Amino acid sequence: MSRPESKFRCGPITASLFADGRVINGEMVKLYSITFDKAYKDGPEWKHTHSFVTEDLLKIAILADTVYRHLRLRSTDDGDESDA
């Protein structure tokens, strides 16, 4: 798997943002995918899982909102206000 473009962390939960370019209707478009991962320690070794318990859901929701804002909120300093 390729390296994430960005990572966001809330406690042991990480949201990783991956970008991929695709041609759609003859135009190159950047598409994003997001994965959620939970780190935990098993003895001296760190492991990762994609399974979550009820108490993790709020952290996942916060991370999902953070990633959404990162992707959707744009600075108007670049002169492009078409996303407004």
N, C-alpha and C positions, 0 to 999 in steps of 0.2 A: 504494500500500500504506500502511496506517496505521503510526503510529509504534510501536516496541516498548515494552512495559511495563517491561522490564528488559533489560540487556545484560551479558554476561559475556565476559571476554577472557582468552585464554591465548596470549601471543605474537601472531602475526598472525591467529589464528583468533578469531572472535567468534560467540557463540551469542546470538541475539536471541529474546526471549520475547514473543509476541503473545497478547493476551487477546481473546476474542470472546464475547458473551452470546447464548445461544440458549434458546428455550423448548422444553423436553423434558417430555412428560407434564404440560403445563400449568404447569410450574415453570421460572423463569429460572435457567439454569445457566451458569457461566463455563467456557468451554473454552479450552484453550491450544494454541498451535502454536509450534514452535521451528524457526528456520532457522540454518544454519551458513554462515559466510562467511569467506573468506581474503583479506586485503589484501596487495597486493604493489606494488612500484614498477616502472613501465615508463618509464625515463628520468626526467624530472622529475615525471611524473604518477602519482598513486595510482590503482590499479584494484582491482577485486574479482572474485572467482571463487567458484564453488561446487564446483570440482574440487580434489581433494586428493591428495597423494602419501603413500606409506606412512608416512613420518616424521610426518605430521600426525595419524595415527589416534589416537595416545595423547593428544594435546591435545584432540581431539574427544571421546574417552572421558571425560577429566577434566571437560570442560565439560558433557557430558551428565549426569554424576553430580552436578555442582554445580547444574545447573538442576533435576534431579529432587529433590535435597535441598531446594532453595529452595521448590519447590511442595509437597512432602510433609511436611516437618518444620514443625510449628506450635508456637508458644509456648503453654504452658498458662496464661499470664497472663490470657488473655481469658476464662477460665472454661469454654471448650468443650473437653471431652476426648473428644468423639465420634470424632475422627480417630485416637486413640491405638491 
